[in-house]
Amino acid sequence: MNAHPLLIGAADGHPVAITPRMANRHGLIAGATGTGKTITLQTLAQSFSDLGVPVFVPDIKGDFSGIAVPGQMNDRVRERAGQVGLDDLDMHGAPTVFWDVFGEQGHPLRLTIADLGPTLLSRLMNLNETQSGLMQLVFRVADDNGWLLLDLKDLRAMVNWVGEQRQTLSRTYGNIAPASLGAIQRSLLSLESQGAEQFFGEPAVTLEDFLQTDEQGRGVINILHAERLYRASPLVYSTLLLWLLSELFEQLPEVGDADKPRFVLFFDEAHLLFKDAPKSLTDRIEQVVRLIRSKGVGVYFVTQNPLDLPEPVLGQLGNRIQHALRAFTPRDQKAVRAAAQTFRAKPGLNTEAEILSMSTGTALVSVLDERGQPTPVERTLIRPPASRIGPLNDAERRALIQSSPLAGVYDTPVDRESAYEILQRQAEAALSEPTTTVTTQQAARSRRGSGGGTSRRGDSVLAATAKSTARAVGTQIGRQIVRGLLGSLTGKRR
């Protein structure tokens, strides 16, 4: 497809557009609630799709799915289209794939524990530096033993096993603090209570499934239905987006200065990426954002307040669309001044006053020109989207999910052998071996007419072993299995 400019709107009768080869210099869409950010996001996402660029967009409010079907031409749309020079606006939808961590409003989106890795997992679990170091150790021990960490029950079993073996492991891996292990176990319980078990497992999503185009060469728009996820667990939401950013950086090859991006990622509610994040992680995000453009990836942050983003990240966003802000507090006033100062001034335009007074559907826009220099800020009428404004109904969404090229690929969970099953098998072996020994000893003593005192001691050792195994297995199912064995061997009721 020809790399035509991505039209944002018009200012004083001339078009305002992003140059495709500058689109991977990242961008910002900012503004208060109700000022038109979602429409701007929709027009940009569809423009990238029409250009042949796959896109990933989180849908937090549940109102973005209409991009999949043609919009309806009416007087209001026709008027705005004429104002921005789109007299022949072609109403059409974009090729769309829906994803949902819970598998309700899209294809199930899962990752394995190993995919996420110890650093992002530590952030997800709100671990401190010491606890994060211990999480690194847990992953290292699993790797050294060849035990796969795929889901939460694997991680729980592994953490508990490390706790049981900490004295032995400490000689190889360093000190293992019981208090830190306890903190990790409590964090795992918290994750489970938030429904994170559905987020981890197999089949895990692959990056290639996000990088698709349709038969017409249009980029597929991947919509993450995040309405429930954002409410239930904002940390899972932000961690998922950070994982995707990291995967794009790690896996995609260098492309240099391409005519257009290879992929565009939108971060809605971008402040969540940096909220309570340790400096090491913030520095890493800044580094990835700076370097990932050489992989052909454009990152666009969507947020209410530009001050939500760290200054080193904000300074890398070359294409900026600023909708109106409200200045009710000193912090709001500071945000307005900061937003105004980031634009290249235009003579005769009071940027700060415009930010406070713009109506819905209007924004201040500055983009990078062919030389990579920011253009003077323009008060811009935002173009109307070619697709529907508002959500699909349930029947429309179901039809698109069922006809998706990924239909059936991720629908059925797979639970192959991993750390949990291996530790469970070891637990069963540990239980069966003492049973044989105790039974043999009892038979010998019975033949000699001896009492059962030693037998009671054997039962006590066996019970302790079974309890230790129960702690190592860790999950509810594992505990039920071991409790059953424990009850039958000790003569106690479950």
C-alpha positions in Angstrom: 0.0 0.0 0.0 1.1 3.6 -0.7 2.3 5.3 2.4 -0.1 8.3 2.2 -0.2 10.8 5.1 -2.4 9.9 8.1 -4.9 12.7 8.2 -5.7 14.0 11.7 -7.8 16.9 10.7 -7.6 20.4 9.3 -6.4 23.8 10.5 -7.3 27.0 8.8 -8.3 25.1 5.7 -5.1 23.0 5.2 -4.7 19.3 6.2 -2.8 18.3 9.4 -1.4 14.8 9.0 1.3 12.5 10.3 4.0 11.6 7.8 4.1 7.7 7.8 7.9 7.5 8.0 7.7 9.6 11.1 4.9 7.7 12.7 7.3 5.4 14.6 8.6 8.5 16.4 5.8 7.8 18.8 3.0 10.1 19.9 0.7 11.4 22.6 -3.1 11.8 22.8 -4.0 13.8 25.9 -7.0 15.6 27.2 -9.8 15.6 29.8 -12.6 13.1 29.8 -15.2 13.9 27.2 -13.0 16.1 24.9 -12.8 13.6 22.0 -9.7 11.4 22.8 -11.5 8.2 21.8 -12.5 9.5 18.4 -9.0 10.7 17.8 -7.7 7.3 18.8 -10.2 5.6 16.5 -9.3 7.7 13.4 -5.6 7.2 14.0 -6.0 3.4 14.5 -8.1 3.0 11.4 -5.7 5.2 9.3 -2.8 3.0 10.3 -4.9 -0.1 9.4 -5.7 1.4 6.0 -2.0 1.9 5.5 -1.3 -1.8 6.1 0.0 -1.4 9.7 -1.3 -3.8 12.4 -2.4 -2.1 15.6 -3.0 -3.0 19.2 -5.6 -1.0 21.1 -7.0 -1.6 24.7 -10.7 -0.9 25.0 -11.2 0.2 28.6 -14.6 1.8 28.3 -16.1 -0.8 26.0 -16.9 1.7 23.3 -14.2 1.1 20.7 -15.5 -2.1 19.0 -17.5 -0.1 16.4 -14.3 0.4 14.4 -14.9 -3.1 13.0 -18.0 -2.0 10.9 -18.7 0.9 8.6 -19.9 4.2 10.2 -23.2 5.8 9.2 -23.1 9.0 7.2 -25.3 11.7 8.6 -25.5 15.5 8.4 -23.1 16.0 11.3 -20.5 13.6 9.9 -20.9 15.1 6.4 -20.4 18.6 7.7 -17.2 17.8 9.6 -15.9 15.7 6.7 -16.3 18.7 4.4 -14.6 21.0 6.9 -11.5 18.8 6.9 -11.5 18.2 3.1 -13.0 14.7 3.1 -15.9 15.4 0.7 -15.7 11.8 -0.5 -15.3 10.1 2.8 -15.7 6.3 2.3 -17.4 4.7 5.3 -15.8 1.4 6.1 -14.8 -0.8 9.0 -11.4 -2.2 9.8 -10.3 -5.8 10.0 -10.5 -6.5 13.7 -9.6 -9.3 16.2 -11.0 -9.2 19.7 -9.1 -10.3 22.8 -10.2 -10.8 26.4 -8.2 -12.1 29.3 -11.4 -13.6 30.6 -12.4 -15.1 27.3 -15.8 -13.5 27.4 -15.7 -10.7 24.8 -12.9 -12.0 22.6 -10.4 -14.8 22.1 -8.7 -15.7 25.4 -5.4 -13.9 25.9 -3.0 -15.9 28.1 0.6 -15.7 28.9 2.8 -18.3 30.8 4.6 -17.4 34.0 7.8 -17.9 32.1 6.7 -15.5 29.3 6.1 -12.7 31.8 9.4 -13.3 33.6 10.5 -12.4 37.1 10.8 -8.7 36.7 7.3 -8.0 35.4 5.9 -10.6 37.7 7.5 -8.9 40.7 5.8 -5.6 39.6 2.5 -7.4 39.2 2.8 -8.8 42.7 4.0 -5.5 44.3 7.2 -7.1 45.6 10.0 -5.1 47.1 13.6 -5.3 46.0 14.4 -8.2 48.3 11.4 -10.2 47.4 12.0 -9.5 43.7 15.5 -10.9 44.1 14.0 -14.0 45.6 11.6 -14.3 42.7 14.6 -14.2 40.4 16.0 -17.1 42.4 12.8 -19.1 42.1 13.0 -18.8 38.3 16.7 -19.7 38.3 16.0 -22.9 40.4 13.2 -23.9 38.0 15.4 -23.3 35.0 18.3 -25.3 36.5 16.0 -28.2 37.1 14.2 -28.0 33.8 10.8 -27.4 35.4 8.4 -25.3 33.3 6.6 -22.4 35.0 3.4 -22.1 33.0 0.6 -21.1 35.4 0.0 -19.9 38.9 -0.2 -23.4 40.4 3.3 -24.0 38.9 4.6 -20.9 40.6 3.0 -21.6 43.9 4.3 -25.2 43.9 7.8 -23.9 43.1 7.8 -21.2 45.7 6.7 -23.6 48.4 9.2 -26.2 47.3 12.0 -23.6 47.5 10.8 -22.8 51.0 11.0 -26.4 52.1 14.4 -26.8 50.5 15.8 -23.4 51.5 18.6 -24.7 53.7 20.0 -26.9 50.9 19.4 -24.3 48.2 21.0 -21.5 50.2 24.4 -23.2 49.8 24.1 -22.7 46.0 21.9 -19.7 45.5 22.4 -17.6 48.6 20.2 -16.7 51.5 16.5 -17.5 51.2 14.5 -15.5 53.8 11.3 -17.2 55.0 9.7 -13.7 55.5 10.2 -12.9 51.8 8.8 -16.3 50.8 5.7 -15.6 52.9 5.2 -12.2 51.2 5.4 -13.9 47.8 2.8 -16.5 48.9 0.5 -13.8 50.1 0.8 -11.9 46.9 0.0 -15.1 45.0 -3.2 -15.4 47.0 -4.1 -11.8 46.1 -3.5 -12.5 42.4 -5.7 -15.5 42.5 -8.5 -13.5 44.2 -8.4 -11.0 41.3 -8.9 -13.8 38.7 -5.3 -13.8 37.5 -5.5 -17.6 37.1 -7.2 -17.0 33.8 -4.4 -14.8 32.6 -1.7 -17.5 33.0 -1.5 -20.7 31.1 -1.5 -22.3 27.6 -2.0 -22.0 24.8 -0.2 -18.7 25.2 -0.6 -15.9 22.7 2.2 -15.4 20.2 3.5 -12.1 18.9 2.9 -13.2 15.3 -0.9 -13.2 15.9 -0.8 -9.5 16.6 1.1 -8.7 13.4 -1.4 -9.8 10.8 -2.9 -8.1 7.7 -6.1 -9.1 5.8 -6.4 -10.2 2.2 -6.6 -6.5 1.1 -3.4 -5.7 2.8 -5.0 -3.7 5.6 -3.5 -4.0 9.1 -5.5 -6.0 11.6 -6.6 -4.0 14.6 -6.2 -6.1 17.8 -8.7 -4.8 20.4 -8.1 -5.9 24.0 -11.5 -5.8 25.7 -10.2 -4.4 29.0 -13.4 -3.0 30.7 -13.6 -5.8 33.3 -9.8 -6.3 33.5 -9.2 -2.6 34.2 -11.7 -2.5 37.0 -10.6 -5.8 38.6 -6.9 -5.5 38.3 -5.3 -2.4 36.8 -1.9 -4.0 37.5 -2.6 -7.0 35.3 -3.7 -4.6 32.6 -0.6 -2.5 32.7 1.7 -5.5 33.0 0.2 -7.1 29.9 0.9 -3.9 27.9 4.5 -3.8 29.3 5.0 -7.4 28.3 3.8 -6.7 24.7 6.2 -3.7 24.5 9.0 -5.8 25.8 8.2 -8.7 23.3 8.1 -6.3 20.4 11.5 -4.9 21.4 13.1 -8.3 22.0 11.7 -10.2 19.0 11.4 -7.8 16.0 14.4 -7.3 13.8 15.9 -3.8 13.1 14.3 -2.1 10.1 16.0 1.3 10.1 14.1 4.2 8.6 11.1 2.5 6.9 8.4 4.2 4.9 5.8 3.3 7.6 5.7 1.5 10.9 5.5 -2.2 11.1 3.3 -2.1 14.2 1.6 0.5 16.3 0.8 0.1 20.0 -1.6 2.4 21.9 -1.3 2.7 25.6 -4.7 3.9 27.0 -4.6 5.1 30.6 -0.9 5.3 30.2 -0.3 6.6 33.8 -0.8 3.1 35.0 2.4 2.0 33.4 4.5 4.2 35.7 2.3 4.2 38.8 4.4 2.9 41.8 6.9 1.5 39.3 10.5 1.2 40.7 13.0 3.5 39.0 14.7 0.5 37.4 11.5 -0.4 35.6 10.8 3.2 34.6 14.3 3.5 33.2 13.8 0.3 31.3 10.6 1.6 29.7 12.3 4.8 28.8 15.1 2.9 27.1 12.7 0.6 25.2 10.6 3.5 24.0 13.7 5.2 22.8 15.1 2.2 20.9 12.0 0.4 19.7 11.4 2.8 16.8 14.3 1.2 15.0 12.2 -2.0 15.1 9.5 -0.2 13.2 7.2 0.1 16.2 5.3 3.3 17.0 4.1 3.8 20.6 1.2 6.2 21.3 0.3 7.1 24.9 -3.2 8.1 25.7 -3.8 9.8 29.0 -5.7 12.7 30.5 -2.7 14.7 31.8 0.6 14.9 30.1 2.3 15.1 33.5 1.2 11.4 34.0 4.2 10.5 31.9 7.8 10.8 33.1 9.6 13.6 31.4 12.2 11.4 29.7 9.4 9.5 28.0 7.3 12.6 27.2 10.4 14.1 25.5 10.4 11.2 23.0 6.9 11.7 21.7 7.2 13.5 18.5 3.5 13.5 17.3 1.3 15.3 19.8 -2.5 15.7 19.9 -3.7 17.8 22.9 -7.4 18.0 23.6 -8.8 20.4 26.2 -7.8 20.3 29.8 -9.6 21.5 32.9 -7.7 23.6 35.4 -9.6 23.3 38.7 -6.5 22.7 40.9 -2.9 24.0 41.1 -1.8 20.7 39.6 -4.2 21.1 36.8 -2.9 24.6 36.1 0.6 23.3 36.1 -0.4 20.6 33.6 -1.9 23.2 31.3 1.3 25.3 31.4 3.5 22.2 30.9 1.4 21.0 27.9 1.5 24.4 26.3 5.3 24.7 26.7 5.9 21.4 25.0 4.6 22.7 21.7 6.5 24.7 19.1 4.9 28.1 19.3 2.9 29.6 16.5 2.7 33.4 16.2 -0.7 34.7 17.1 -1.8 31.4 18.9 -2.1 31.5 22.7 -1.5 27.8 23.3 -2.3 27.9 27.0 -5.6 29.7 26.5 -6.6 27.3 23.7 -6.0 24.3 25.9 -8.5 25.6 28.4 -11.2 26.7 25.9 -11.2 24.2 23.0 -14.5 22.4 22.3 -15.0 18.7 21.9 -13.6 17.4 18.6 -10.9 20.1 18.4 -7.2 19.7 19.5 -3.9 21.3 19.4 -1.6 19.3 17.1 2.1 19.3 16.3 3.7 16.5 14.3 7.1 15.8 12.9 7.9 17.0 9.4 10.0 15.1 6.8 13.2 16.3 8.5 12.0 15.1 11.9 11.4 18.6 13.2 8.2 19.4 15.1 5.7 21.6 13.2 4.3 24.8 14.8 1.2 23.9 16.9 -2.1 24.1 15.0 -5.7 24.4 16.4 -7.1 21.5 14.5 -10.6 20.2 13.7 -10.4 16.4 14.1 -11.6 14.4 11.2 -14.6 12.0 11.6 -13.8 8.2 11.6 -14.9 6.1 8.6 -16.2 3.4 11.1 -19.0 3.4 13.6 -18.7 5.6 16.6 -19.8 3.5 19.6 -19.8 -0.2 20.4 -21.0 -3.3 18.6 -24.0 -5.1 19.9 -23.5 -8.6 21.3 -24.6 -10.4 18.1 -22.3 -8.4 15.9 -19.3 -9.1 18.3 -20.1 -12.8 18.4 -20.3 -13.1 14.7 -16.9 -11.4 14.2 -15.3 -13.6 16.9 -16.6 -16.7 15.3 -15.4 -15.7 11.8 -12.0 -14.6 13.1 -9.0 -16.4 11.6 -8.0 -17.2 15.2 -11.4 -18.8 16.1 -10.7 -22.0 18.1 -7.0 -21.5 18.4 -7.0 -20.2 22.0 -10.4 -21.3 23.2 -9.5 -24.5 25.0 -7.0 -24.4 27.8 -4.1 -26.9 27.8 -2.4 -28.1 31.0 0.7 -30.0 30.0 3.3 -31.3 32.4 5.2 -28.5 34.2 6.6 -27.7 37.7 3.4 -28.5 39.5 3.0 -32.0 38.0 6.6 -32.8 38.5 6.5 -31.8 42.2 3.3 -33.6 42.6 4.8 -36.8 41.2 7.8 -36.4 43.6 5.3 -36.0 46.4 3.5 -39.2 45.6 6.8 -41.0 45.3 7.9 -39.6 48.7 4.7 -40.9 50.2 4.9 -44.4 48.7 8.5 -45.2 49.6 8.1 -44.8 53.4 4.9 -46.8 53.3 6.8 -49.9 52.0 9.5 -49.5 54.6 7.1 -49.1 57.5 4.9 -52.1 56.3 8.0 -54.3 56.1 9.2 -53.3 59.6 5.8 -53.9 61.1 5.6 -57.4 59.5 9.0 -58.3 60.9 8.2 -57.1 64.4 4.9 -58.9 64.3 6.7 -62.1 63.6 9.0 -61.5 66.5 6.0 -60.5 68.7 7.3 -57.0 69.3 5.1 -54.1 70.0 4.0 -51.2 67.8 6.0 -48.4 69.3 8.3 -48.0 66.4 5.4 -48.3 64.1 3.9 -45.2 65.6 7.2 -43.4 65.1 7.1 -44.5 61.5 3.6 -43.1 61.1 4.8 -39.8 62.6 7.6 -39.5 60.1 5.3 -40.4 57.3 2.8 -37.7 58.4 5.5 -35.1 58.6 6.7 -36.0 55.1 3.1 -35.8 53.7 2.6 -32.4 55.3 5.8 -31.1 53.8 4.7 -32.5 50.5 1.4 -30.7 50.8 3.1 -27.4 51.3 5.3 -28.0 48.3 2.4 -28.9 46.0 0.7 -25.8 47.1 -2.6 -25.5 45.2 -6.0 -26.4 46.5 -6.2 -29.5 44.3 -2.8 -30.6 45.4 -3.6 -30.1 49.0 -6.8 -32.1 48.7 -4.9 -35.0 47.1 -2.3 -35.1 49.8 -4.8 -34.6 52.6 -6.5 -37.7 51.2 -3.3 -39.7 51.4 -2.5 -38.2 54.8 -5.8 -39.2 56.2 -5.7 -42.8 55.1 -2.1 -43.4 56.2 -2.4 -41.8 59.7 -5.9 -43.1 60.4 -7.2 -39.5 60.8 -10.3 -38.1 59.3 -9.9 -35.5 56.5 
